[in-house]
């Protein structure tokens, strides 16, 4: 239980903050009960309409597309949109874990497993399709999470002239937020690996490349020795 | 040339082609689903779309009875000896024209299914600009797959 303690203060502090900053345009229920007054587990099993998410995400992509100079810039913007979600989801999902496994992931494998199971289940109602470590000995800091059919890309067809783009950069941002929040700073990018062939089984297959900062790998090696 | 009845039924269940016309009468999508159909030039398809749009607009005014409560729908089905044309107009004025064999059953259901695919894979795609020609890989893939299933039944 001790590990869940740091989670609570910021959440308990939020209603006060929300009431203080009564900006124009933000409405609060007359009962004074905001979303922060609700139990955190209330929406645990609730689901969302995929169509409404698709429209929202479509608008997020169009918004990110405004005033960008290139595809990298666009992916960066989507990544930035996802990052704060990841930071918050880490806390929420750990809070919802059973009490004995409520500890923060302490090594890379535990963190990545938390991401591919708990985070993926929460976001997409299924675990990720694969988790691999880079086989290249020169890049021991790289891990790959594969998703055969990313939910965010379900209705999105990227035009030919932008084929480098993968809108799952938003999900990569969420993963990056979780890694950063857990104290494993990383850079996460989304890459399409579908070959665009006729009759391909998973044409939208996406690999999330998780590249940890050198100090994380160094610490991991040091911890592994003891 | 005589065919048995079952052979006839199999042979006649074919979806030939789909045309989508936007609310201004412009052609936004055209695709054939079977081999060996008569082809028109790109320009002719555009003319065909515009002409049909006009004829459809006229037919909505042809009702000899008192105007009913709901707005007249215009042409819904056009049948000839060799093909059947099912027209479905969405609430926003986009028209789906489906060319099939004259005996193809449930063409309205097929168009409804195509409309569903269109709503999902064209309208929810952030890279599609409204009223413009449809070049969407996901839509193309699912549409062709769906029609192939229908034609191979």
Interface residues (C-beta under 8 A of the other chain):
Chain A: X51 X54 X55 X57 X58 X59 X61 X62 X65 X155 X156 X157 X158 X159 X160 X162 X167 X203
Chain B: X120 X121 X124 X125 X126 X127 X135 X136 X137 X138 X139 X141
